[in-house]
Amino acid sequence: MPKWDDVSEGDALPELKKKPGVTQLVKYAAGSGDFNPLHHDFAFPQSKALGSIIVHGRFKYASLGELVSNWLGHEGRIVKLGCQYRGMDFPDKEFVAGGTVKRKYEEDGRKLAELEIWTKNEEGKATTPGTAVVELP
């Protein structure tokens, strides 16, 4: 729960580790309405070609939101959050969400920080790079 005075450019956000299994992906499909078989059906031709089903991109996006929200606690607020899907993550393989404070600034009396955020797979490859802007108390 960082306060404006406690945040510096370059600070790292505490990592968030995820290792979704097939059951969790099926539950996510039910909640999100994304029933693309690539996310739950190993017999689906694209899954067969890849050798596995893949984690939903929006699951990783939600994980980045959770990362930022956890860091802010109940005192700050997320102004903007976005990401790009640049690589695949697979069930039962850990990925890590992380980030750093890229810029700290004031605008219209608001105390803001721009964050660089990402997910990285077990090999350390960034699969979901993104950014967030947060308002700090």
C-alpha positions as CSV (number, residue, x, y, z in Angstrom):
1,M,0.0,0.0,0.0
2,P,2.4,2.6,-1.2
3,K,1.9,6.3,-0.5
4,W,3.1,9.0,-2.9
5,D,6.1,9.9,-0.8
6,D,7.2,6.3,-0.5
7,V,7.2,5.5,-4.3
8,S,10.3,6.1,-6.5
9,E,10.9,5.6,-10.2
10,G,12.5,2.2,-10.6
11,D,10.7,0.6,-7.6
12,A,9.7,-3.0,-8.3
13,L,6.2,-4.3,-7.6
14,P,6.0,-7.6,-5.6
15,E,5.7,-10.5,-8.0
16,L,2.6,-12.5,-8.4
17,K,3.0,-16.1,-9.3
18,K,0.3,-18.1,-11.2
19,K,0.1,-21.7,-12.2
20,P,-3.4,-22.3,-13.6
21,G,-4.4,-25.8,-14.2
22,V,-7.0,-27.1,-16.7
23,T,-9.8,-26.9,-14.2
24,Q,-9.0,-23.3,-13.4
25,L,-9.0,-22.5,-17.2
26,V,-12.4,-24.2,-17.6
27,K,-13.8,-22.1,-14.7
28,Y,-12.3,-19.0,-16.2
29,A,-13.9,-19.9,-19.6
30,A,-17.3,-20.1,-17.8
31,G,-16.8,-16.8,-16.0
32,S,-15.6,-14.9,-19.1
33,G,-17.7,-16.6,-21.7
34,D,-14.5,-17.4,-23.8
35,F,-15.1,-21.1,-24.7
36,N,-12.6,-21.2,-27.5
37,P,-11.5,-24.9,-27.5
38,L,-7.9,-23.8,-27.6
39,H,-8.2,-23.1,-23.9
40,H,-9.7,-26.4,-22.8
41,D,-9.8,-29.1,-25.5
42,F,-6.5,-31.0,-26.0
43,A,-8.1,-32.7,-29.1
44,F,-8.8,-29.4,-30.8
45,P,-6.5,-29.2,-34.0
46,Q,-4.7,-26.0,-32.9
47,S,-4.1,-27.5,-29.4
48,K,-2.7,-30.7,-31.0
49,A,-0.5,-28.6,-33.3
50,L,0.9,-26.7,-30.3
51,G,1.1,-29.8,-28.1
52,S,-1.2,-28.2,-25.5
53,I,-4.0,-25.9,-24.7
54,I,-3.1,-22.4,-23.8
55,V,-3.9,-19.9,-21.0
56,H,-6.5,-17.3,-21.9
57,G,-4.9,-13.9,-22.8
58,R,-7.6,-12.3,-20.7
59,F,-6.6,-14.5,-17.7
60,K,-3.1,-13.0,-17.9
61,Y,-4.6,-9.5,-18.3
62,A,-6.7,-10.1,-15.1
63,S,-3.5,-11.3,-13.4
64,L,-1.8,-8.0,-14.2
65,G,-4.8,-6.2,-12.8
66,E,-4.5,-8.3,-9.6
67,L,-0.8,-7.5,-9.4
68,V,-1.4,-3.8,-9.6
69,S,-4.4,-3.9,-7.3
70,N,-2.5,-5.9,-4.7
71,W,0.3,-3.4,-4.7
72,L,-2.1,-0.4,-4.4
73,G,-4.1,-2.0,-1.6
74,H,-7.4,-0.2,-0.8
75,E,-6.0,3.3,-0.9
76,G,-5.0,3.9,-4.5
77,R,-6.8,3.4,-7.7
78,I,-6.1,2.0,-11.2
79,V,-6.7,4.7,-13.7
80,K,-5.6,2.8,-16.8
81,L,-4.4,-0.7,-17.5
82,G,-3.5,-2.4,-20.8
83,C,-1.3,-5.1,-22.3
84,Q,-0.4,-7.0,-25.4
85,Y,-0.4,-10.7,-26.0
86,R,3.0,-11.5,-27.3
87,G,3.5,-15.2,-26.2
88,M,1.7,-18.2,-25.0
89,D,1.5,-19.6,-21.5
90,F,0.5,-23.2,-20.8
91,P,-1.5,-24.9,-18.1
92,D,0.4,-26.3,-15.1
93,K,3.4,-24.1,-16.0
94,E,4.1,-21.2,-13.7
95,F,4.1,-17.6,-15.0
96,V,5.0,-14.6,-13.0
97,A,3.4,-11.1,-13.1
98,G,5.7,-8.3,-12.2
99,G,6.3,-4.6,-12.8
100,T,8.3,-1.5,-12.0
101,V,7.4,2.2,-11.5
102,K,8.4,3.8,-14.7
103,R,7.4,7.4,-14.0
104,K,6.0,9.4,-11.1
105,Y,4.2,12.7,-11.8
106,E,1.4,15.1,-10.8
107,E,-1.4,16.1,-13.1
108,D,-4.4,18.2,-12.3
109,G,-3.7,17.9,-8.6
110,R,-3.6,14.1,-8.8
111,K,-0.5,12.1,-7.8
112,L,0.1,9.5,-10.5
113,A,2.5,6.8,-11.4
114,E,3.0,5.0,-14.7
115,L,3.9,1.4,-14.3
116,E,5.6,-1.0,-16.7
117,I,4.0,-4.5,-16.1
118,W,4.4,-7.9,-17.6
119,T,4.0,-11.6,-17.3
120,K,7.0,-13.9,-17.9
121,N,6.9,-17.6,-18.5
122,E,9.1,-20.2,-16.8
123,E,11.9,-19.4,-19.3
124,G,11.8,-15.7,-18.3
125,K,10.3,-14.6,-21.7
126,A,7.8,-11.7,-21.4
127,T,4.6,-13.1,-22.8
128,T,2.2,-10.2,-21.9
129,P,3.9,-6.8,-21.7
130,G,1.8,-3.9,-20.5
131,T,1.4,-0.6,-18.8
132,A,-0.7,0.9,-16.0
133,V,-1.4,4.3,-14.6
134,V,-2.3,4.5,-11.0
135,E,-3.4,7.3,-8.6
136,L,-1.7,7.2,-5.2
137,P,-2.8,8.7,-1.9
